[in-house]
Amino acid sequence: MEITTEKDSKYTGLEKMPLLDILQNINNEDKTVPLAVEKALEQIEDLATIVTEKMRIGGRLFYIGAGTSGRLGVVDASECPPTFGVPFDWVVGIIAGGDTAIRRAVEFAEDDRQQAWKDLMEFNVNENDVVVGIAASGTTPYVIGGLQKANDHNIATGCIVCNSGSPVAAEAQYPVEVVVGPEFVTGSTRMKAGTAQKLVLNMLSTSVMIQMGRVKGNKMVDMQLSNNKLVDRGARMVMSETGLSHTAAAALLKQHGSVRKAVSAHSKS
């Protein structure tokens, strides 16, 4: 395979480059990422379809990854409950090295091919679930091993990688390959590759949650009311749906705990 994520940057002498040029060149590279994602839309559709099918029968979505890739999976998973009001175990992010690795790199954690399966087994992963490996290079042993074991146990597997024809994609039943090319800083896959993975994760979890009925119209009607900003947003949603004043909508929202339940209660009154 050709590992384009490790190829030399097309820029050099970065330490001598004027600051504005650095920023403009990074921005120019970043502009290419959505176009690379666009080429993978059908792959993303296939992955989102199987995740939705599995969730409808009670399954869960697991992300496994190392380093930046693992952190991005944890971020996406952690944002699903407050955004869509789903249980915390519907989408689970697992990073090589454990939660410590979210903030501080754990040396050689990504090189253990057996650990991902051990980590997944702590959640009793089963045939109703989907395991998605996230690896910019597509060569991470932790992810490869986890997908192999999931396949052995008849668990649906997917991946998000940034090279074509990688070992990770070879193990995934539903691979998503977003080829972004060399990074601005050679090999720094937290940049374009990380941006690509974040975009795909946004698309995957959001499209699945929409299909699971967690969005009404274009509103997050099941979001958790965890701060004043969200309470105000929720009240305005209730106002829009019911025609109530802000005060009355806020009171109804407080009584029922979610936009969906507040609107439903008003419609029955």
Secondary structure, DSSP 8 states (H G I E B T S, - for coil): ---GGGS--S---GGGS-HHHHHHHHHHHHTTHHHHHHTTHHHHHHHHHHHHHHHHTT--EEEEE-HHHHHHHHHHHHHHHHHH---TTSEEEEETT-THHHHS--TTGGG-TTHHHHHHHTTT--TT-EEEEEESSS--HHHHHHHHHHHHTT-EEEEEESSSS-HHHHH-SEEEE----S-SSTT-TTTHHHHHHHHHHHHHHHHHHHHTT--BTTB-TT----SHHHHHHHHHHHHHHH---HHHHHHHHHHHSSHHHHHHHHHH-
